[in-house]
Amino acid sequence: RLLILKRDRYLCQCEECKRTGRGLPATEVDHRIPKSEGGTDAPDNLCAINTDCHKCKTARESARARARAKS
């Protein structure tokens, strides 16, 4: 976790922050591709993320999982 945060300079690397150029502080580490969708724990699949961004991303991923379960 600490290695990923340091690598990403403690700045959020979520798609929204990168797209808008925001530099929100990151205190958590997230899987770019969720493990439930085939992602791994490899460093290139991990990134620093802001707490609020992480909550939003997790909610979107959960909605996708629920939609898949209904199919």
Sequence and secondary structure as in RCSB ss.txt:
>XXXX:A:sequence
RLLILKRDRYLCQCEECKRTGRGLPATEVDHRIPKSEGGTDAPDNLCAINTDCHKCKTARESARARARAKS
>XXXX:A:secstr
 HHHHHHTTTB   HHHHHHT   B  EEEESS GGGT  S GGGEEEE HHHHHHHHHHHHHHHHHHHH 
